[in-house]
């Protein structure tokens, strides 16, 4: 089966650091992706991990532990514009040929002044 | 910067009618996808398309759905005989998928389909 879990909502203060967790159980694994989605808009790519460890990209970092089926997205120096939903998505190998993305339910982050 | 475009931005249709949602992927990309997102719910995979054929489809993508790449640029999703529960935002995405390298999907702005 395929299951991805994320907290539904989080709140943080402008300038702070927030960590959004994601746990997954999929039949295959070929990368974990993080997307940002503002209300009514399309998802936009933030970061991905294929191997275990931390990937840093400006104010955003993402961590992966494949053995634990766990990832987190770290957002530093939070800004008001970071208020959005953050989607964790796993690229799932299906029957060794097709691949598709399995999205989590998203975490709605509210950044307060 | 190249981007995925979708038309129309909003489509209203009556139950039982057919709709065609259009997408123009990024020109040098090879893989194309359709997703849907019912209001307030998660993004759901519908279908992936490569080399002029479907490479994967989900349980949602039943016989009422079809995809086509009628020319070198457009990628369409057809929904025959729409149902109320088809009301959702439909996103097209494309991906370069250079062999041996993991790549990201670029999403279009979406088409909001409302079935009445």
Interface residues (C-beta under 8 A of the other chain):
Chain A: X30 X31 X33 X41 X42 X43 X44 X45 X48 X50 X87 X89 X91 X94 X97 X98 X99 X100 X101 X102 X103 X104 X105 X106
Chain B: X33 X35 X41 X42 X43 X44 X45 X48 X55 X56 X58 X91 X102 X104 X105 X106 X107 X108 X109 X110
